[in-house]
Amino acid sequence: MSTKKSPEELKSVFEKYAAKEGDPNQLSKAELKLLIQAEFPSVLKGPKTLDDLFQEVDKNGDGEVSFEEFQLFVKKMCQ
């Protein structure tokens, strides 16, 4: 998946993975891992672990990733 997606396309990808378990409006760490592995595999090839990445994306520290946090993550990857 390219990081150059419209907000609607990003929302669709987010919802696809967020619906797998728990709150359909939040990504758990497991859901984020599945999304990254499938849609952004190059992200995990660097020195960061999934735990590092999750802490970076989960800006408010609630243990889940909202769509807004996910959008900020994708925007950062595009830079």
FILOFI-304731 format. One record per residue (C-alpha): residue number from 0; residue in one letter; x, y, z. Coordinates in Angstrom, 1 decimal, m for minus. Example, Ala and Ser with C-alpha at 12.3 -4.5 7.8 and 13.67 -1.06 7.14 Angstrom:
{tike 0 'A' {12.3 m4.5 7.8}}
{tike 1 'S' {13.7 m1.1 7.1}}
//
This chain:
{tike 0 'M' {0.0 0.0 0.0}}
{tike 1 'S' {1.3 3.4 m0.8}}
{tike 2 'T' {1.3 6.0 1.9}}
{tike 3 'K' {m0.2 8.4 m0.7}}
{tike 4 'K' {m3.8 7.5 0.0}}
{tike 5 'S' {m6.8 9.7 0.4}}
{tike 6 'P' {m8.3 10.2 3.8}}
{tike 7 'E' {m11.2 7.9 2.8}}
{tike 8 'E' {m8.8 5.2 1.7}}
{tike 9 'L' {m6.8 5.4 4.9}}
{tike 10 'K' {m10.1 5.3 6.9}}
{tike 11 'S' {m11.1 2.1 5.0}}
{tike 12 'V' {m7.8 0.4 5.8}}
{tike 13 'F' {m7.9 1.5 9.4}}
{tike 14 'E' {m11.5 0.2 9.8}}
{tike 15 'K' {m10.6 m3.1 8.2}}
{tike 16 'Y' {m8.0 m3.9 10.8}}
{tike 17 'A' {m9.7 m2.2 13.8}}
{tike 18 'A' {m12.8 m4.4 13.3}}
{tike 19 'K' {m10.9 m7.6 14.0}}
{tike 20 'E' {m11.2 m7.4 17.8}}
{tike 21 'G' {m12.5 m5.1 20.5}}
{tike 22 'D' {m13.4 m1.5 19.7}}
{tike 23 'P' {m14.0 m1.0 16.0}}
{tike 24 'N' {m12.8 2.6 16.3}}
{tike 25 'Q' {m9.4 1.8 17.8}}
{tike 26 'L' {m6.4 m0.4 16.8}}
{tike 27 'S' {m5.0 m2.7 19.5}}
{tike 28 'K' {m1.3 m3.5 19.3}}
{tike 29 'A' {m2.1 m6.8 17.6}}
{tike 30 'E' {m4.3 m5.1 15.0}}
{tike 31 'L' {m1.6 m2.4 14.4}}
{tike 32 'K' {0.9 m5.2 13.9}}
{tike 33 'L' {m1.3 m6.9 11.3}}
{tike 34 'L' {m1.9 m3.6 9.5}}
{tike 35 'I' {1.8 m2.7 9.4}}
{tike 36 'Q' {2.9 m6.2 8.3}}
{tike 37 'A' {0.3 m6.2 5.5}}
{tike 38 'E' {0.2 m2.6 4.4}}
{tike 39 'F' {3.5 m1.0 5.4}}
{tike 40 'P' {6.0 m4.0 5.6}}
{tike 41 'S' {9.1 m1.7 5.1}}
{tike 42 'V' {8.4 0.1 8.4}}
{tike 43 'L' {9.3 m3.0 10.5}}
{tike 44 'K' {12.6 m3.5 8.6}}
{tike 45 'G' {14.4 m0.7 10.5}}
{tike 46 'P' {15.8 m0.8 14.0}}
{tike 47 'K' {12.4 m0.1 15.6}}
{tike 48 'T' {10.5 m2.9 17.2}}
{tike 49 'L' {6.7 m3.2 17.2}}
{tike 50 'D' {6.7 m2.0 20.8}}
{tike 51 'D' {8.7 1.1 19.9}}
{tike 52 'L' {6.4 1.8 17.0}}
{tike 53 'F' {3.3 1.3 19.0}}
{tike 54 'Q' {4.5 3.7 21.7}}
{tike 55 'E' {5.3 6.3 19.0}}
{tike 56 'V' {1.9 6.0 17.4}}
{tike 57 'D' {m0.2 5.8 20.6}}
{tike 58 'K' {0.3 9.5 21.4}}
{tike 59 'N' {m2.1 9.6 24.3}}
{tike 60 'G' {m0.8 6.4 25.9}}
{tike 61 'D' {m4.2 4.7 26.2}}
{tike 62 'G' {m3.0 1.4 24.8}}
{tike 63 'E' {m4.9 1.8 21.6}}
{tike 64 'V' {m4.5 3.7 18.4}}
{tike 65 'S' {m7.2 6.0 17.2}}
{tike 66 'F' {m7.8 6.9 13.6}}
{tike 67 'E' {m6.3 10.4 14.3}}
{tike 68 'E' {m3.1 8.8 15.7}}
{tike 69 'F' {m3.0 6.5 12.7}}
{tike 70 'Q' {m3.3 9.5 10.3}}
{tike 71 'L' {m0.4 11.3 12.1}}
{tike 72 'F' {1.7 8.1 11.8}}
{tike 73 'V' {1.1 7.8 8.0}}
{tike 74 'K' {1.7 11.5 7.5}}
{tike 75 'K' {5.1 11.2 9.3}}
{tike 76 'M' {6.0 8.2 7.1}}
{tike 77 'C' {5.4 10.3 4.0}}
{tike 78 'Q' {7.9 12.9 5.0}}
//
